[in-house]
Amino acid sequence: MTSHAAKNWNRAMVTGASSGIGREMARQLAAAGTELVLVARDASRLQELAEEVAVRCEVLPTDLGDRDQLAGVEDRIESDHRPIDLLVNNAGLGFSGQFSQLDRNDATFVVDVNVVALQRLTQAAASAMSTRGSGAILNVSSLAGEAVGANSATYAATKAFVTS
């Protein structure tokens, strides 16, 4: 894979594109003329963003914590039809509270989205981009991975994984 500081990408996939950093990243890429593949759980917010920007957009409403839905995004990354040349792995979430009191399913969901989905999408993109001979991956982390807080142990651990 190659590094391009000021490259104009043909098509970028942005996960977590419905709000925050992901939404702004998508806007910035669109402003540079990059086509978008928008991924998040909230279909209406993704559609709103797609209508706001002046580039071609694909909207993929997906719960990345669901392995079957995640597999569909992996397939899209690996597709040679309108290939992805930049993956922005931004999707992430966390719950706060004392670790011993957190709902186990919620904690597992955080790991599934913040670690498992990121790892699987990164691996799919790295493979496809290596085969094509170009592309880049941006994995968005957090300072929380460096400074563990008493009420965000799972979130902090997942962000340490991303940083590593």
GUKE-866399 format. One record per residue (C-alpha): chain; residue in one letter; residue number from 1; x, y negated, z. Coordinates in Angstrom, 1 decimal. Layout:
<lofis>
LOFI mol type seq x y z
LOFI A A NUM X Y Z
...
</lofis>
This chain:
<lofis>
LOFI mol type seq x y z
LOFI A M 1 0.0 0.0 0.0
LOFI A T 2 1.1 -3.5 -0.6
LOFI A S 3 1.0 -6.7 1.4
LOFI A H 4 -0.4 -9.9 -0.2
LOFI A A 5 -0.4 -13.0 2.0
LOFI A A 6 -2.5 -15.1 -0.4
LOFI A K 7 -4.0 -12.3 -2.6
LOFI A N 8 -7.4 -12.7 -4.1
LOFI A W 9 -9.1 -9.4 -3.4
LOFI A N 10 -11.5 -7.9 -5.9
LOFI A R 11 -13.8 -6.2 -3.3
LOFI A A 12 -13.7 -6.1 0.5
LOFI A M 13 -15.6 -4.0 2.9
LOFI A V 14 -16.3 -5.8 6.2
LOFI A T 15 -17.7 -3.8 9.1
LOFI A G 16 -19.5 -5.6 11.8
LOFI A A 17 -20.4 -8.2 9.2
LOFI A S 18 -23.8 -9.2 10.8
LOFI A S 19 -22.2 -11.6 13.4
LOFI A G 20 -19.2 -13.2 14.9
LOFI A I 21 -15.7 -12.5 13.4
LOFI A G 22 -17.0 -10.1 10.8
LOFI A R 23 -19.6 -12.5 9.5
LOFI A E 24 -17.1 -15.4 9.3
LOFI A M 25 -14.5 -13.1 7.7
LOFI A A 26 -17.0 -12.1 5.0
LOFI A R 27 -17.8 -15.8 4.4
LOFI A Q 28 -14.1 -16.6 4.0
LOFI A L 29 -13.6 -13.8 1.6
LOFI A A 30 -16.6 -14.7 -0.4
LOFI A A 31 -15.4 -18.3 -0.6
LOFI A A 32 -12.2 -17.0 -2.2
LOFI A G 33 -14.3 -15.1 -4.8
LOFI A T 34 -14.1 -11.6 -3.2
LOFI A E 35 -17.0 -9.3 -3.8
LOFI A L 36 -18.3 -7.8 -0.5
LOFI A V 37 -19.5 -4.6 0.9
LOFI A L 38 -21.2 -5.5 4.2
LOFI A V 39 -21.6 -2.9 6.9
LOFI A A 40 -23.5 -3.3 10.2
LOFI A R 41 -26.6 -2.0 12.0
LOFI A D 42 -28.8 -5.1 11.4
LOFI A A 43 -30.0 -4.8 7.8
LOFI A S 44 -31.9 -8.2 7.9
LOFI A R 45 -28.8 -10.1 9.0
LOFI A L 46 -26.7 -8.4 6.4
LOFI A Q 47 -29.2 -9.3 3.7
LOFI A E 48 -29.3 -12.9 5.0
LOFI A L 49 -25.5 -13.1 4.6
LOFI A A 50 -25.6 -11.5 1.2
LOFI A E 51 -28.1 -14.2 0.1
LOFI A E 52 -26.0 -16.9 1.6
LOFI A V 53 -22.7 -16.2 -0.3
LOFI A A 54 -22.1 -16.8 -4.0
LOFI A V 55 -20.5 -13.4 -4.8
LOFI A R 56 -21.8 -9.9 -5.5
LOFI A C 57 -22.7 -8.1 -2.3
LOFI A E 58 -23.5 -4.5 -1.4
LOFI A V 59 -25.4 -4.2 1.8
LOFI A L 60 -24.9 -1.0 3.8
LOFI A P 61 -27.0 -1.0 7.0
LOFI A T 62 -25.1 1.6 9.1
LOFI A D 63 -24.8 2.7 12.7
LOFI A L 64 -21.1 3.6 12.7
LOFI A G 65 -21.7 5.5 16.0
LOFI A D 66 -23.7 8.1 14.0
LOFI A R 67 -21.4 10.6 12.3
LOFI A D 68 -23.8 11.2 9.4
LOFI A Q 69 -24.2 7.5 8.6
LOFI A L 70 -20.4 7.0 9.1
LOFI A A 71 -19.8 9.7 6.5
LOFI A G 72 -21.8 7.6 4.0
LOFI A V 73 -19.5 4.7 4.5
LOFI A E 74 -16.4 6.9 4.2
LOFI A D 75 -17.8 8.2 0.9
LOFI A R 76 -18.3 4.5 -0.3
LOFI A I 77 -14.7 3.7 0.6
LOFI A E 78 -13.4 6.8 -1.3
LOFI A S 79 -15.6 6.1 -4.4
LOFI A D 80 -13.8 5.0 -7.6
LOFI A H 81 -16.9 3.1 -8.7
LOFI A R 82 -16.3 -0.6 -7.8
LOFI A P 83 -13.4 0.4 -5.5
LOFI A I 84 -12.6 -1.3 -2.2
LOFI A D 85 -9.2 -2.9 -2.1
LOFI A L 86 -9.5 -4.5 1.3
LOFI A L 87 -11.0 -2.9 4.4
LOFI A V 88 -11.8 -5.2 7.4
LOFI A N 89 -12.5 -2.9 10.3
LOFI A N 90 -14.2 -5.3 12.6
LOFI A A 91 -17.2 -3.5 14.0
LOFI A G 92 -17.0 -3.1 17.8
LOFI A L 93 -19.0 -3.3 21.0
LOFI A G 94 -18.6 -2.8 24.7
LOFI A F 95 -20.6 -2.6 27.9
LOFI A S 96 -19.5 -4.1 31.1
LOFI A G 97 -19.8 -2.8 34.6
LOFI A Q 98 -18.1 -0.5 37.1
LOFI A F 99 -16.8 2.5 35.1
LOFI A S 100 -18.3 5.1 37.5
LOFI A Q 101 -21.7 3.5 37.1
LOFI A L 102 -21.8 3.2 33.3
LOFI A D 103 -24.2 5.4 31.3
LOFI A R 104 -22.1 8.2 29.8
LOFI A N 105 -23.9 8.0 26.5
LOFI A D 106 -23.2 4.3 26.3
LOFI A A 107 -19.5 4.8 27.1
LOFI A T 108 -19.3 7.5 24.4
LOFI A F 109 -21.0 5.3 21.9
LOFI A V 110 -18.4 2.6 22.5
LOFI A V 111 -15.6 5.1 21.8
LOFI A D 112 -17.5 6.4 18.7
LOFI A V 113 -17.8 2.9 17.2
LOFI A N 114 -14.5 1.3 18.4
LOFI A V 115 -12.2 4.3 17.9
LOFI A V 116 -13.7 7.2 15.9
LOFI A A 117 -15.3 5.0 13.2
LOFI A L 118 -12.2 2.8 12.9
LOFI A Q 119 -9.9 5.8 12.7
LOFI A R 120 -12.1 7.6 10.1
LOFI A L 121 -12.6 4.5 7.9
LOFI A T 122 -8.9 3.6 8.1
LOFI A Q 123 -7.9 7.1 7.1
LOFI A A 124 -10.4 7.2 4.2
LOFI A A 125 -9.2 3.8 3.0
LOFI A A 126 -5.5 4.6 3.3
LOFI A S 127 -6.0 7.8 1.3
LOFI A A 128 -8.0 6.0 -1.5
LOFI A M 129 -5.7 3.0 -1.6
LOFI A S 130 -2.6 5.2 -1.7
LOFI A T 131 -4.0 7.1 -4.7
LOFI A R 132 -4.9 3.8 -6.5
LOFI A G 133 -1.5 2.3 -5.6
LOFI A S 134 -2.7 -0.8 -3.8
LOFI A G 135 -4.9 -2.2 -1.1
LOFI A A 136 -4.9 -3.3 2.5
LOFI A I 137 -6.5 -2.6 5.8
LOFI A L 138 -7.1 -5.1 8.6
LOFI A N 139 -8.1 -3.6 12.0
LOFI A V 140 -9.5 -6.2 14.3
LOFI A S 141 -8.5 -5.7 18.0
LOFI A S 142 -8.8 -7.8 21.1
LOFI A L 143 -6.6 -9.1 23.9
LOFI A A 144 -8.7 -6.9 26.2
LOFI A G 145 -6.6 -4.0 25.0
LOFI A E 146 -3.6 -5.7 26.7
LOFI A A 147 -5.2 -7.0 29.9
LOFI A V 148 -7.6 -4.4 31.3
LOFI A G 149 -10.4 -5.9 33.3
LOFI A A 150 -12.1 -4.1 36.2
LOFI A N 151 -15.5 -4.0 34.5
LOFI A S 152 -14.4 -3.3 30.9
LOFI A A 153 -12.3 -0.1 31.2
LOFI A T 154 -13.8 1.7 28.2
LOFI A Y 155 -13.8 -1.3 25.9
LOFI A A 156 -10.2 -2.2 26.9
LOFI A A 157 -9.1 1.3 26.2
LOFI A T 158 -10.6 1.4 22.8
LOFI A K 159 -9.0 -1.9 21.9
LOFI A A 160 -5.6 -0.6 23.1
LOFI A F 161 -6.2 2.2 20.6
LOFI A V 162 -6.8 -0.2 17.8
LOFI A T 163 -3.7 -2.2 18.7
LOFI A S 164 -1.6 0.9 18.9
</lofis>
